[in-house]
Amino acid sequence: MSARGAVMPDPVDPALVRAMPMVLRIEKSAPPSRQGLLEAAARACAAACLDPRAAPDGPWAPAFDAWCAGAIRKVVRRARGAQWSAAQDLPGVTVGIDGAQARAYVPGPVGELDRRLSRLQIGGTDVPGELPTAPSEAGLCLWLAPELPMTVGKAAAQVAHAAMLAVPLLPAEVVDDWYRDGCPLAVRQADTGYWSRLRAAAAAGRAVAVHDAGFTEVRPGSCTVIAEWR
């Protein structure tokens, strides 16, 4: 993934802008936890990016190459019941954790999105719940910024960004095993003190920070998530 990264300007036609679609399963009768959804989304994105089908000779490679050549965008929607079942038929990777499920799809132009995804709602992705604040055990940890409220859909896109961008932080000898284990990671809520240390680590190259373009919910340039390998 680190070899893909020359950022090209957006096409003039908005329909040609490329994005990775993501879908969260949020059943009305039994919604999953906020933490579970965010961790499932982050793991699904990382797993899709590391999938052999996205490797240079794989069938997904042209789509991922074209996506990574521009700004990395994700559009998160919600599904339930038959909608979720139908959405499984499109190319992508589903991850389930603690009763929560998320699926990351092969990126493509937003104007060519399959109707099974385009008809799903972008809004309505919020669920209640607090994130743990204590550091996780050794591994990849994604920290959300303090005092920066985001819906679950917005936060899911941000932790998904962080998960894929953080892969180069992992020691090269563990990446294959990490992928085979399902890309385990933890999502945590940072307090202001630890966030300052994370910002310093990101500036020194020991962590990876996600800065949002500010199209929705947060100000342009906001640092939303920082990933560290513990």
Phi, psi and omega in degrees: 000327182292340178284340177266126181176002176289114185276118179263152177295154178297146174296155180296321180279115181302333181293342181267355175298135183262142179211155172269117174287142174225145180230131175257135176273113180232092179285139184294321185282332183214073181294145179284176180282155177299314180298316180299316179298316182293319179291323177295319180296315180296317180293321179297318180296312180298319180295322178294318181293328181265359181300138178306333179290342177264358178292165187310325181260007183274164183292339179271350188304314180302321181292317180291322178297314181296322179295314183287347178286342180244196176294137183279108181244147173225143177237119186257130177235170176242153178214158175210159174055231183297330178298316179296317180299316181295325182290344179287344183281347181268150185300127180173192182227128177254138176233135175241139179208128177051041178083357178257147179224143176216150178229132175253136187250165175295129183295157177189177178298136183295334180283352181248017184295133178303142184299332179296339176257319185297334181278352179283149183282138173278322177282175178074024182263007185273142174224150181286167176134149178255148177268147175298152179249347180281142178303148178278174172294172184308138180146195181276125179235131180250118185255124175278145182296143175286150174056038177223080184298137177217146171294166178299321179299314179295313180297325179298318178297321182290316179289331175294318173305310184298320182297317181287322181288338183275349183307319177298345175289334183289140173304136186305327185285350181253352186298314182298316179294322179299317178295315181296333178279000179094019178058056181296141180199172178229144174250130183227160175259120181278146168267173188296324180294312180291328178299321178298320178292323178295319178299320178294321179295321178294320179296331180270000179084010180265356178213168182237126181256142176257124177248123186275147179287343175082025178288329181218143167070319184238161179292146176305136179086359180299136173275114189260322184216144171233131181256136175226148176258117185260000000 
